């Protein structure tokens, strides 16, 4: 796989992880710490940032 292909795959995985975190937060069933256990690709800080953005909307 080319370098560009790898970058695109990483970007897609990051976007998928972000969407999963958003869905888990919206469900209200998971804490930030629990989400990080299930979605280790994102840091606690990134998950908290997403949670903050969801709370503002």
C-alpha positions as MATLAB code, in Angstrom:
seq = 'XXXXXXXXXXXXXXXXXXXXXXXXXXXXXXXXXXXXXXXXXXXXXXXXXXXXXXXXX';
ca = [
       0.000    0.000    0.000;
       1.265    3.433   -0.832;
       1.946    6.111    1.755;
      -1.099    8.064    0.572;
      -3.238    4.928    0.854;
      -2.064    4.392    4.425;
      -2.827    7.997    5.309;
      -6.335    7.685    3.874;
      -6.936    4.464    5.812;
      -5.741    6.080    9.060;
      -7.980    9.063    8.435;
     -10.980    6.797    7.799;
     -10.272    4.830   10.984;
     -10.023    8.045   12.983;
     -13.350    9.260   11.599;
     -14.985    5.916   12.383;
     -13.649    6.019   15.949;
     -14.956    9.574   16.371;
     -18.408    8.557   15.135;
     -18.443    5.563   17.496;
     -17.550    7.830   20.427;
     -20.312   10.249   19.477;
     -22.857    7.435   19.352;
     -21.720    6.063   22.714;
     -21.887    9.513   24.326;
     -25.328   10.194   22.876;
     -26.618    6.915   24.333;
     -25.784    8.179   27.814;
     -24.786    4.673   28.895;
     -21.005    5.094   28.963;
     -18.548    7.269   30.847;
     -15.585    8.849   29.082;
     -13.300    6.316   30.757;
     -15.423    3.382   29.591;
     -15.500    4.720   26.054;
     -11.716    5.007   26.027;
     -11.485    1.311   26.952;
     -13.644    0.394   23.933;
     -12.160    2.956   21.539;
      -8.446    3.118   22.440;
      -7.612    4.897   19.185;
      -8.781    8.166   20.805;
      -7.282    9.656   23.947;
      -9.294   10.641   27.006;
      -8.695   14.284   26.038;
     -10.087   13.733   22.523;
     -13.172   11.980   23.926;
     -13.714   14.779   26.446;
     -13.450   17.319   23.635;
     -16.086   15.451   21.616;
     -18.313   15.263   24.701;
     -17.952   19.010   25.213;
     -18.881   19.697   21.603;
     -21.960   17.485   21.889;
     -23.052   19.285   25.064;
     -22.873   22.653   23.295;
     -25.207   21.601   20.496;
];
